[in-house]
Amino acid sequence: MKRVMTGALIAAVVGVGGMGGVAAAQPSPGKTVRQDCRTYSGVTECGQPQLDEKQRACVTSAVQQGMTERRAVVECHAFA
C-alpha cells in the first residue's frame, strides 16, 4: 500500500510540475542514463529541483540545524 501511495505522490508531482521535454529526456538506444535521485520522507526527487526564495531559506535553516543539504532540498521543495 505504501508503494502505491508513493507512486501516486510521484505521479502527482510530475503531473503538477510538468515534464517539459519528455522526448529529450529519453536515453539513446543501448545507453543507460543514471539520474541523481533520492527519497526522503516518502518524497523522491531526481536532479536538482528549482527552489523559490522561501524554499531556499528553508534549506539554509535546515542545514544550519544539522540536516544534510541533499535531504533539506528534497524536504523543503516538497513541504515548504
PyMOL Python script that loads the backbone (N, CA, C, O; Angstrom):
from pymol import cmd

cmd.read_pdbstr("""\
ATOM      1  N   MET A   1       0.831  -1.199   0.000  1.00  0.00           N
ATOM      2  CA  MET A   1       0.000   0.000   0.000  1.00  0.00           C
ATOM      3  C   MET A   1       0.869   1.253   0.000  1.00  0.00           C
ATOM      4  O   MET A   1       0.565   2.230  -0.684  1.00  0.00           O
ATOM      5  N   LYS A   2       1.966   1.216   0.784  1.00  0.00           N
ATOM      6  CA  LYS A   2       2.837   2.379   0.861  1.00  0.00           C
ATOM      7  C   LYS A   2       3.475   2.673  -0.498  1.00  0.00           C
ATOM      8  O   LYS A   2       3.621   3.834  -0.879  1.00  0.00           O
ATOM      9  N   ARG A   3       3.857   1.618  -1.230  1.00  0.00           N
ATOM     10  CA  ARG A   3       4.455   1.827  -2.549  1.00  0.00           C
ATOM     11  C   ARG A   3       3.462   2.466  -3.503  1.00  0.00           C
ATOM     12  O   ARG A   3       3.832   3.317  -4.312  1.00  0.00           O
ATOM     13  N   VAL A   4       2.221   2.065  -3.410  1.00  0.00           N
ATOM     14  CA  VAL A   4       1.187   2.635  -4.269  1.00  0.00           C
ATOM     15  C   VAL A   4       1.008   4.111  -3.954  1.00  0.00           C
ATOM     16  O   VAL A   4       0.892   4.930  -4.866  1.00  0.00           O
ATOM     17  N   MET A   5       0.983   4.460  -2.662  1.00  0.00           N
ATOM     18  CA  MET A   5       0.818   5.857  -2.264  1.00  0.00           C
ATOM     19  C   MET A   5       2.022   6.676  -2.719  1.00  0.00           C
ATOM     20  O   MET A   5       1.854   7.793  -3.208  1.00  0.00           O
ATOM     21  N   THR A   6       3.242   6.136  -2.565  1.00  0.00           N
ATOM     22  CA  THR A   6       4.436   6.855  -3.001  1.00  0.00           C
ATOM     23  C   THR A   6       4.407   7.063  -4.509  1.00  0.00           C
ATOM     24  O   THR A   6       4.727   8.146  -4.999  1.00  0.00           O
ATOM     25  N   GLY A   7       4.022   6.020  -5.241  1.00  0.00           N
ATOM     26  CA  GLY A   7       3.921   6.139  -6.692  1.00  0.00           C
ATOM     27  C   GLY A   7       2.894   7.182  -7.100  1.00  0.00           C
ATOM     28  O   GLY A   7       3.113   7.938  -8.047  1.00  0.00           O
ATOM     29  N   ALA A   8       1.775   7.224  -6.389  1.00  0.00           N
ATOM     30  CA  ALA A   8       0.742   8.217  -6.691  1.00  0.00           C
ATOM     31  C   ALA A   8       1.250   9.620  -6.404  1.00  0.00           C
ATOM     32  O   ALA A   8       0.957  10.551  -7.154  1.00  0.00           O
ATOM     33  N   LEU A   9       2.009   9.782  -5.322  1.00  0.00           N
ATOM     34  CA  LEU A   9       2.565  11.085  -4.988  1.00  0.00           C
ATOM     35  C   LEU A   9       3.546  11.539  -6.061  1.00  0.00           C
ATOM     36  O   LEU A   9       3.521  12.696  -6.480  1.00  0.00           O
ATOM     37  N   ILE A  10       4.398  10.642  -6.500  1.00  0.00           N
ATOM     38  CA  ILE A  10       5.367  10.980  -7.543  1.00  0.00           C
ATOM     39  C   ILE A  10       4.630  11.350  -8.830  1.00  0.00           C
ATOM     40  O   ILE A  10       4.983  12.326  -9.492  1.00  0.00           O
ATOM     41  N   ALA A  11       3.613  10.577  -9.180  1.00  0.00           N
ATOM     42  CA  ALA A  11       2.845  10.880 -10.385  1.00  0.00           C
ATOM     43  C   ALA A  11       2.174  12.238 -10.267  1.00  0.00           C
ATOM     44  O   ALA A  11       2.115  12.989 -11.241  1.00  0.00           O
ATOM     45  N   ALA A  12       1.666  12.561  -9.076  1.00  0.00           N
ATOM     46  CA  ALA A  12       1.018  13.856  -8.877  1.00  0.00           C
ATOM     47  C   ALA A  12       2.026  14.986  -9.012  1.00  0.00           C
ATOM     48  O   ALA A  12       1.727  16.007  -9.632  1.00  0.00           O
ATOM     49  N   VAL A  13       3.217  14.822  -8.443  1.00  0.00           N
ATOM     50  CA  VAL A  13       4.239  15.862  -8.522  1.00  0.00           C
ATOM     51  C   VAL A  13       4.668  16.059  -9.968  1.00  0.00           C
ATOM     52  O   VAL A  13       4.812  17.194 -10.422  1.00  0.00           O
ATOM     53  N   VAL A  14       4.872  14.974 -10.691  1.00  0.00           N
ATOM     54  CA  VAL A  14       5.265  15.078 -12.095  1.00  0.00           C
ATOM     55  C   VAL A  14       4.142  15.732 -12.896  1.00  0.00           C
ATOM     56  O   VAL A  14       4.404  16.550 -13.777  1.00  0.00           O
ATOM     57  N   GLY A  15       2.896  15.375 -12.595  1.00  0.00           N
ATOM     58  CA  GLY A  15       1.763  15.968 -13.307  1.00  0.00           C
ATOM     59  C   GLY A  15       1.644  17.445 -13.063  1.00  0.00           C
ATOM     60  O   GLY A  15       1.337  18.199 -13.986  1.00  0.00           O
ATOM     61  N   VAL A  16       1.882  17.887 -11.826  1.00  0.00           N
ATOM     62  CA  VAL A  16       1.789  19.306 -11.491  1.00  0.00           C
ATOM     63  C   VAL A  16       2.968  20.069 -12.080  1.00  0.00           C
ATOM     64  O   VAL A  16       2.801  21.145 -12.652  1.00  0.00           O
ATOM     65  N   GLY A  17       4.167  19.497 -11.933  1.00  0.00           N
ATOM     66  CA  GLY A  17       5.372  20.178 -12.388  1.00  0.00           C
ATOM     67  C   GLY A  17       5.565  20.126 -13.890  1.00  0.00           C
ATOM     68  O   GLY A  17       6.272  20.959 -14.458  1.00  0.00           O
ATOM     69  N   GLY A  18       4.951  19.167 -14.527  1.00  0.00           N
ATOM     70  CA  GLY A  18       5.116  19.015 -15.963  1.00  0.00           C
ATOM     71  C   GLY A  18       6.416  18.308 -16.290  1.00  0.00           C
ATOM     72  O   GLY A  18       7.319  18.226 -15.457  1.00  0.00           O
ATOM     73  N   MET A  19       6.502  17.807 -17.486  1.00  0.00           N
ATOM     74  CA  MET A  19       7.700  17.080 -17.880  1.00  0.00           C
ATOM     75  C   MET A  19       8.580  17.910 -18.796  1.00  0.00           C
ATOM     76  O   MET A  19       9.760  17.597 -18.948  1.00  0.00           O
ATOM     77  N   GLY A  20       8.055  18.942 -19.401  1.00  0.00           N
ATOM     78  CA  GLY A  20       8.887  19.849 -20.167  1.00  0.00           C
ATOM     79  C   GLY A  20       9.496  19.278 -21.408  1.00  0.00           C
ATOM     80  O   GLY A  20       9.105  19.926 -22.378  1.00  0.00           O
ATOM     81  N   GLY A  21      10.199  18.437 -21.699  1.00  0.00           N
ATOM     82  CA  GLY A  21      10.722  17.931 -22.938  1.00  0.00           C
ATOM     83  C   GLY A  21      10.911  16.456 -22.769  1.00  0.00           C
ATOM     84  O   GLY A  21      12.041  15.974 -22.682  1.00  0.00           O
ATOM     85  N   VAL A  22       9.860  15.756 -22.722  1.00  0.00           N
ATOM     86  CA  VAL A  22       9.909  14.333 -22.443  1.00  0.00           C
ATOM     87  C   VAL A  22      10.767  13.607 -23.469  1.00  0.00           C
ATOM     88  O   VAL A  22      11.558  12.735 -23.109  1.00  0.00           O
ATOM     89  N   ALA A  23      10.620  13.955 -24.731  1.00  0.00           N
ATOM     90  CA  ALA A  23      11.379  13.260 -25.763  1.00  0.00           C
ATOM     91  C   ALA A  23      12.874  13.464 -25.572  1.00  0.00           C
ATOM     92  O   ALA A  23      13.654  12.545 -25.818  1.00  0.00           O
ATOM     93  N   ALA A  24      13.286  14.645 -25.140  1.00  0.00           N
ATOM     94  CA  ALA A  24      14.703  14.920 -24.931  1.00  0.00           C
ATOM     95  C   ALA A  24      15.273  14.139 -23.754  1.00  0.00           C
ATOM     96  O   ALA A  24      16.482  13.915 -23.690  1.00  0.00           O
ATOM     97  N   ALA A  25      14.426  13.725 -22.831  1.00  0.00           N
ATOM     98  CA  ALA A  25      14.884  13.019 -21.647  1.00  0.00           C
ATOM     99  C   ALA A  25      15.072  11.529 -21.892  1.00  0.00           C
ATOM    100  O   ALA A  25      15.599  10.830 -21.027  1.00  0.00           O
ATOM    101  N   GLN A  26      14.655  11.030 -23.043  1.00  0.00           N
ATOM    102  CA  GLN A  26      14.758   9.609 -23.329  1.00  0.00           C
ATOM    103  C   GLN A  26      16.192   9.256 -23.711  1.00  0.00           C
ATOM    104  O   GLN A  26      16.804   9.950 -24.523  1.00  0.00           O
ATOM    105  N   PRO A  27      16.739   8.174 -23.127  1.00  0.00           N
ATOM    106  CA  PRO A  27      18.105   7.780 -23.469  1.00  0.00           C
ATOM    107  C   PRO A  27      18.180   7.208 -24.882  1.00  0.00           C
ATOM    108  O   PRO A  27      17.190   6.697 -25.407  1.00  0.00           O
ATOM    109  N   SER A  28      19.337   7.296 -25.480  1.00  0.00           N
ATOM    110  CA  SER A  28      19.549   6.715 -26.797  1.00  0.00           C
ATOM    111  C   SER A  28      19.515   5.198 -26.671  1.00  0.00           C
ATOM    112  O   SER A  28      19.838   4.661 -25.611  1.00  0.00           O
ATOM    113  N   PRO A  29      19.135   4.510 -27.724  1.00  0.00           N
ATOM    114  CA  PRO A  29      19.122   3.044 -27.662  1.00  0.00           C
ATOM    115  C   PRO A  29      20.512   2.510 -27.308  1.00  0.00           C
ATOM    116  O   PRO A  29      21.518   2.939 -27.874  1.00  0.00           O
ATOM    117  N   GLY A  30      20.551   1.577 -26.374  1.00  0.00           N
ATOM    118  CA  GLY A  30      21.826   0.978 -25.985  1.00  0.00           C
ATOM    119  C   GLY A  30      22.576   1.745 -24.917  1.00  0.00           C
ATOM    120  O   GLY A  30      23.633   1.294 -24.475  1.00  0.00           O
ATOM    121  N   LYS A  31      22.064   2.892 -24.484  1.00  0.00           N
ATOM    122  CA  LYS A  31      22.745   3.677 -23.454  1.00  0.00           C
ATOM    123  C   LYS A  31      21.892   3.709 -22.197  1.00  0.00           C
ATOM    124  O   LYS A  31      20.669   3.837 -22.262  1.00  0.00           O
ATOM    125  N   THR A  32      22.547   3.593 -21.062  1.00  0.00           N
ATOM    126  CA  THR A  32      21.854   3.677 -19.782  1.00  0.00           C
ATOM    127  C   THR A  32      22.151   5.036 -19.166  1.00  0.00           C
ATOM    128  O   THR A  32      23.310   5.433 -19.052  1.00  0.00           O
ATOM    129  N   VAL A  33      21.108   5.740 -18.772  1.00  0.00           N
ATOM    130  CA  VAL A  33      21.263   7.049 -18.161  1.00  0.00           C
ATOM    131  C   VAL A  33      20.932   6.927 -16.683  1.00  0.00           C
ATOM    132  O   VAL A  33      19.860   6.442 -16.322  1.00  0.00           O
ATOM    133  N   ARG A  34      21.848   7.363 -15.828  1.00  0.00           N
ATOM    134  CA  ARG A  34      21.606   7.354 -14.387  1.00  0.00           C
ATOM    135  C   ARG A  34      21.248   8.754 -13.952  1.00  0.00           C
ATOM    136  O   ARG A  34      21.931   9.721 -14.289  1.00  0.00           O
ATOM    137  N   GLN A  35      20.168   8.853 -13.198  1.00  0.00           N
ATOM    138  CA  GLN A  35      19.765  10.139 -12.665  1.00  0.00           C
ATOM    139  C   GLN A  35      20.147  10.221 -11.200  1.00  0.00           C
ATOM    140  O   GLN A  35      20.237   9.204 -10.512  1.00  0.00           O
ATOM    141  N   ASP A  36      20.369  11.429 -10.732  1.00  0.00           N
ATOM    142  CA  ASP A  36      20.656  11.677  -9.327  1.00  0.00           C
ATOM    143  C   ASP A  36      19.322  11.745  -8.586  1.00  0.00           C
ATOM    144  O   ASP A  36      18.732  12.819  -8.464  1.00  0.00           O
ATOM    145  N   CYS A  37      18.850  10.608  -8.094  1.00  0.00           N
ATOM    146  CA  CYS A  37      17.562  10.549  -7.404  1.00  0.00           C
ATOM    147  C   CYS A  37      17.774  10.224  -5.933  1.00  0.00           C
ATOM    148  O   CYS A  37      18.684   9.476  -5.575  1.00  0.00           O
ATOM    149  N   ARG A  38      16.936  10.786  -5.095  1.00  0.00           N
ATOM    150  CA  ARG A  38      16.963  10.469  -3.665  1.00  0.00           C
ATOM    151  C   ARG A  38      15.550  10.572  -3.115  1.00  0.00           C
ATOM    152  O   ARG A  38      14.715  11.319  -3.624  1.00  0.00           O
ATOM    153  N   THR A  39      15.306   9.792  -2.053  1.00  0.00           N
ATOM    154  CA  THR A  39      13.985   9.755  -1.437  1.00  0.00           C
ATOM    155  C   THR A  39      14.123  10.021   0.058  1.00  0.00           C
ATOM    156  O   THR A  39      14.885   9.348   0.750  1.00  0.00           O
ATOM    157  N   TYR A  40      13.390  10.995   0.539  1.00  0.00           N
ATOM    158  CA  TYR A  40      13.331  11.319   1.961  1.00  0.00           C
ATOM    159  C   TYR A  40      11.878  11.594   2.310  1.00  0.00           C
ATOM    160  O   TYR A  40      11.154  12.211   1.529  1.00  0.00           O
ATOM    161  N   SER A  41      11.459  11.148   3.459  1.00  0.00           N
ATOM    162  CA  SER A  41      10.088  11.379   3.957  1.00  0.00           C
ATOM    163  C   SER A  41       9.030  10.985   2.922  1.00  0.00           C
ATOM    164  O   SER A  41       7.988  11.630   2.807  1.00  0.00           O
ATOM    165  N   GLY A  42       9.311   9.927   2.180  1.00  0.00           N
ATOM    166  CA  GLY A  42       8.348   9.445   1.202  1.00  0.00           C
ATOM    167  C   GLY A  42       8.279  10.258  -0.077  1.00  0.00           C
ATOM    168  O   GLY A  42       7.379  10.048  -0.891  1.00  0.00           O
ATOM    169  N   VAL A  43       9.215  11.186  -0.274  1.00  0.00           N
ATOM    170  CA  VAL A  43       9.225  12.033  -1.475  1.00  0.00           C
ATOM    171  C   VAL A  43      10.505  11.739  -2.253  1.00  0.00           C
ATOM    172  O   VAL A  43      11.599  11.765  -1.689  1.00  0.00           O
ATOM    173  N   THR A  44      10.367  11.461  -3.545  1.00  0.00           N
ATOM    174  CA  THR A  44      11.521  11.201  -4.393  1.00  0.00           C
ATOM    175  C   THR A  44      11.757  12.394  -5.308  1.00  0.00           C
ATOM    176  O   THR A  44      10.830  12.900  -5.939  1.00  0.00           O
ATOM    177  N   GLU A  45      12.991  12.829  -5.370  1.00  0.00           N
ATOM    178  CA  GLU A  45      13.403  13.923  -6.262  1.00  0.00           C
ATOM    179  C   GLU A  45      14.550  13.420  -7.121  1.00  0.00           C
ATOM    180  O   GLU A  45      15.442  12.731  -6.625  1.00  0.00           O
ATOM    181  N   CYS A  46      14.537  13.752  -8.383  1.00  0.00           N
ATOM    182  CA  CYS A  46      15.627  13.430  -9.290  1.00  0.00           C
ATOM    183  C   CYS A  46      16.174  14.726  -9.866  1.00  0.00           C
ATOM    184  O   CYS A  46      15.415  15.632 -10.214  1.00  0.00           O
ATOM    185  N   GLY A  47      17.479  14.807  -9.963  1.00  0.00           N
ATOM    186  CA  GLY A  47      18.100  16.019 -10.474  1.00  0.00           C
ATOM    187  C   GLY A  47      18.137  17.105  -9.410  1.00  0.00           C
ATOM    188  O   GLY A  47      18.019  16.818  -8.219  1.00  0.00           O
ATOM    189  N   GLN A  48      18.299  18.331  -9.834  1.00  0.00           N
ATOM    190  CA  GLN A  48      18.360  19.471  -8.916  1.00  0.00           C
ATOM    191  C   GLN A  48      17.094  20.301  -9.082  1.00  0.00           C
ATOM    192  O   GLN A  48      16.948  21.012 -10.076  1.00  0.00           O
ATOM    193  N   PRO A  49      16.169  20.221  -8.113  1.00  0.00           N
ATOM    194  CA  PRO A  49      14.923  20.983  -8.236  1.00  0.00           C
ATOM    195  C   PRO A  49      15.171  22.488  -8.164  1.00  0.00           C
ATOM    196  O   PRO A  49      16.089  22.946  -7.484  1.00  0.00           O
ATOM    197  N   GLN A  50      14.347  23.243  -8.870  1.00  0.00           N
ATOM    198  CA  GLN A  50      14.422  24.698  -8.816  1.00  0.00           C
ATOM    199  C   GLN A  50      13.648  25.161  -7.582  1.00  0.00           C
ATOM    200  O   GLN A  50      12.454  24.889  -7.456  1.00  0.00           O
ATOM    201  N   LEU A  51      14.322  25.851  -6.682  1.00  0.00           N
ATOM    202  CA  LEU A  51      13.704  26.295  -5.432  1.00  0.00           C
ATOM    203  C   LEU A  51      13.369  27.783  -5.501  1.00  0.00           C
ATOM    204  O   LEU A  51      14.113  28.573  -6.083  1.00  0.00           O
ATOM    205  N   ASP A  52      12.237  28.154  -4.898  1.00  0.00           N
ATOM    206  CA  ASP A  52      11.920  29.574  -4.787  1.00  0.00           C
ATOM    207  C   ASP A  52      12.606  30.129  -3.535  1.00  0.00           C
ATOM    208  O   ASP A  52      13.294  29.398  -2.821  1.00  0.00           O
ATOM    209  N   GLU A  53      12.419  31.397  -3.281  1.00  0.00           N
ATOM    210  CA  GLU A  53      13.111  32.064  -2.169  1.00  0.00           C
ATOM    211  C   GLU A  53      12.763  31.437  -0.816  1.00  0.00           C
ATOM    212  O   GLU A  53      13.644  31.224   0.017  1.00  0.00           O
ATOM    213  N   LYS A  54      11.500  31.149  -0.603  1.00  0.00           N
ATOM    214  CA  LYS A  54      11.056  30.545   0.659  1.00  0.00           C
ATOM    215  C   LYS A  54      11.688  29.168   0.851  1.00  0.00           C
ATOM    216  O   LYS A  54      12.105  28.827   1.958  1.00  0.00           O
ATOM    217  N   GLN A  55      11.761  28.382  -0.210  1.00  0.00           N
ATOM    218  CA  GLN A  55      12.350  27.049  -0.131  1.00  0.00           C
ATOM    219  C   GLN A  55      13.857  27.122   0.117  1.00  0.00           C
ATOM    220  O   GLN A  55      14.396  26.312   0.870  1.00  0.00           O
ATOM    221  N   ARG A  56      14.543  28.085  -0.508  1.00  0.00           N
ATOM    222  CA  ARG A  56      15.989  28.253  -0.257  1.00  0.00           C
ATOM    223  C   ARG A  56      16.249  28.637   1.188  1.00  0.00           C
ATOM    224  O   ARG A  56      17.212  28.161   1.790  1.00  0.00           O
ATOM    225  N   ALA A  57      15.396  29.504   1.762  1.00  0.00           N
ATOM    226  CA  ALA A  57      15.534  29.879   3.172  1.00  0.00           C
ATOM    227  C   ALA A  57      15.315  28.655   4.066  1.00  0.00           C
ATOM    228  O   ALA A  57      15.999  28.484   5.075  1.00  0.00           O
ATOM    229  N   CYS A  58      14.368  27.816   3.691  1.00  0.00           N
ATOM    230  CA  CYS A  58      14.103  26.578   4.422  1.00  0.00           C
ATOM    231  C   CYS A  58      15.338  25.675   4.394  1.00  0.00           C
ATOM    232  O   CYS A  58      15.710  25.110   5.423  1.00  0.00           O
ATOM    233  N   VAL A  59      15.971  25.533   3.240  1.00  0.00           N
ATOM    234  CA  VAL A  59      17.176  24.707   3.115  1.00  0.00           C
ATOM    235  C   VAL A  59      18.288  25.252   4.004  1.00  0.00           C
ATOM    236  O   VAL A  59      18.935  24.494   4.727  1.00  0.00           O
ATOM    237  N   THR A  60      18.511  26.557   3.954  1.00  0.00           N
ATOM    238  CA  THR A  60      19.555  27.170   4.764  1.00  0.00           C
ATOM    239  C   THR A  60      19.324  26.905   6.243  1.00  0.00           C
ATOM    240  O   THR A  60      20.253  26.534   6.960  1.00  0.00           O
ATOM    241  N   SER A  61      18.106  27.090   6.699  1.00  0.00           N
ATOM    242  CA  SER A  61      17.766  26.870   8.097  1.00  0.00           C
ATOM    243  C   SER A  61      17.956  25.408   8.498  1.00  0.00           C
ATOM    244  O   SER A  61      18.513  25.118   9.556  1.00  0.00           O
ATOM    245  N   ALA A  62      17.494  24.496   7.656  1.00  0.00           N
ATOM    246  CA  ALA A  62      17.603  23.062   7.968  1.00  0.00           C
ATOM    247  C   ALA A  62      19.056  22.614   8.027  1.00  0.00           C
ATOM    248  O   ALA A  62      19.425  21.820   8.893  1.00  0.00           O
ATOM    249  N   VAL A  63      19.885  23.116   7.113  1.00  0.00           N
ATOM    250  CA  VAL A  63      21.306  22.754   7.111  1.00  0.00           C
ATOM    251  C   VAL A  63      21.989  23.294   8.362  1.00  0.00           C
ATOM    252  O   VAL A  63      22.823  22.608   8.952  1.00  0.00           O
ATOM    253  N   GLN A  64      21.650  24.504   8.771  1.00  0.00           N
ATOM    254  CA  GLN A  64      22.227  25.081   9.992  1.00  0.00           C
ATOM    255  C   GLN A  64      21.838  24.273  11.225  1.00  0.00           C
ATOM    256  O   GLN A  64      22.558  24.270  12.223  1.00  0.00           O
ATOM    257  N   GLN A  65      20.696  23.585  11.154  1.00  0.00           N
ATOM    258  CA  GLN A  65      20.247  22.775  12.278  1.00  0.00           C
ATOM    259  C   GLN A  65      20.782  21.343  12.210  1.00  0.00           C
ATOM    260  O   GLN A  65      20.470  20.528  13.079  1.00  0.00           O
ATOM    261  N   GLY A  66      21.587  21.025  11.184  1.00  0.00           N
ATOM    262  CA  GLY A  66      22.251  19.731  11.130  1.00  0.00           C
ATOM    263  C   GLY A  66      21.774  18.771  10.055  1.00  0.00           C
ATOM    264  O   GLY A  66      22.331  17.680   9.931  1.00  0.00           O
ATOM    265  N   MET A  67      20.761  19.133   9.271  1.00  0.00           N
ATOM    266  CA  MET A  67      20.285  18.248   8.206  1.00  0.00           C
ATOM    267  C   MET A  67      21.241  18.342   7.019  1.00  0.00           C
ATOM    268  O   MET A  67      21.814  19.402   6.768  1.00  0.00           O
ATOM    269  N   THR A  68      21.415  17.247   6.294  1.00  0.00           N
ATOM    270  CA  THR A  68      22.256  17.312   5.096  1.00  0.00           C
ATOM    271  C   THR A  68      21.563  18.182   4.049  1.00  0.00           C
ATOM    272  O   THR A  68      20.337  18.281   4.019  1.00  0.00           O
ATOM    273  N   GLU A  69      22.361  18.804   3.202  1.00  0.00           N
ATOM    274  CA  GLU A  69      21.787  19.696   2.188  1.00  0.00           C
ATOM    275  C   GLU A  69      20.912  18.931   1.200  1.00  0.00           C
ATOM    276  O   GLU A  69      19.856  19.422   0.802  1.00  0.00           O
ATOM    277  N   ARG A  70      21.343  17.723   0.798  1.00  0.00           N
ATOM    278  CA  ARG A  70      20.546  16.934  -0.149  1.00  0.00           C
ATOM    279  C   ARG A  70      19.161  16.646   0.414  1.00  0.00           C
ATOM    280  O   ARG A  70      18.161  16.769  -0.294  1.00  0.00           O
ATOM    281  N   ARG A  71      19.101  16.259   1.696  1.00  0.00           N
ATOM    282  CA  ARG A  71      17.802  15.971   2.302  1.00  0.00           C
ATOM    283  C   ARG A  71      16.979  17.246   2.443  1.00  0.00           C
ATOM    284  O   ARG A  71      15.779  17.252   2.170  1.00  0.00           O
ATOM    285  N   ALA A  72      17.633  18.331   2.874  1.00  0.00           N
ATOM    286  CA  ALA A  72      16.929  19.602   3.053  1.00  0.00           C
ATOM    287  C   ALA A  72      16.312  20.082   1.747  1.00  0.00           C
ATOM    288  O   ALA A  72      15.196  20.601   1.748  1.00  0.00           O
ATOM    289  N   VAL A  73      17.020  19.918   0.634  1.00  0.00           N
ATOM    290  CA  VAL A  73      16.493  20.355  -0.669  1.00  0.00           C
ATOM    291  C   VAL A  73      15.219  19.583  -0.993  1.00  0.00           C
ATOM    292  O   VAL A  73      14.226  20.172  -1.419  1.00  0.00           O
ATOM    293  N   VAL A  74      15.244  18.277  -0.794  1.00  0.00           N
ATOM    294  CA  VAL A  74      14.067  17.451  -1.116  1.00  0.00           C
ATOM    295  C   VAL A  74      12.895  17.829  -0.215  1.00  0.00           C
ATOM    296  O   VAL A  74      11.788  18.064  -0.698  1.00  0.00           O
ATOM    297  N   GLU A  75      13.138  17.887   1.097  1.00  0.00           N
ATOM    298  CA  GLU A  75      12.042  18.145   2.020  1.00  0.00           C
ATOM    299  C   GLU A  75      11.505  19.564   1.883  1.00  0.00           C
ATOM    300  O   GLU A  75      10.291  19.765   1.928  1.00  0.00           O
ATOM    301  N   CYS A  76      12.376  20.547   1.717  1.00  0.00           N
ATOM    302  CA  CYS A  76      11.898  21.927   1.568  1.00  0.00           C
ATOM    303  C   CYS A  76      11.178  22.119   0.234  1.00  0.00           C
ATOM    304  O   CYS A  76      10.221  22.891   0.159  1.00  0.00           O
ATOM    305  N   HIS A  77      11.614  21.441  -0.804  1.00  0.00           N
ATOM    306  CA  HIS A  77      10.939  21.532  -2.094  1.00  0.00           C
ATOM    307  C   HIS A  77       9.545  20.932  -1.993  1.00  0.00           C
ATOM    308  O   HIS A  77       8.602  21.440  -2.599  1.00  0.00           O
ATOM    309  N   ALA A  78       9.412  19.863  -1.235  1.00  0.00           N
ATOM    310  CA  ALA A  78       8.123  19.176  -1.126  1.00  0.00           C
ATOM    311  C   ALA A  78       7.176  19.838  -0.123  1.00  0.00           C
ATOM    312  O   ALA A  78       5.969  19.881  -0.359  1.00  0.00           O
ATOM    313  N   PHE A  79       7.697  20.352   0.984  1.00  0.00           N
ATOM    314  CA  PHE A  79       6.852  20.754   2.090  1.00  0.00           C
ATOM    315  C   PHE A  79       6.857  22.237   2.425  1.00  0.00           C
ATOM    316  O   PHE A  79       5.996  22.688   3.180  1.00  0.00           O
ATOM    317  N   ALA A  80       7.795  23.012   1.890  1.00  0.00           N
ATOM    318  CA  ALA A  80       7.845  24.445   2.258  1.00  0.00           C
ATOM    319  C   ALA A  80       6.998  25.280   1.338  1.00  0.00           C
ATOM    320  O   ALA A  80       6.926  26.498   1.501  1.00  0.00           O
TER     321      ALA A  80
END
""", "prot")
cmd.dss("prot")
cmd.show_as("cartoon", "prot")
cmd.util.cbc("prot")
cmd.orient("prot")
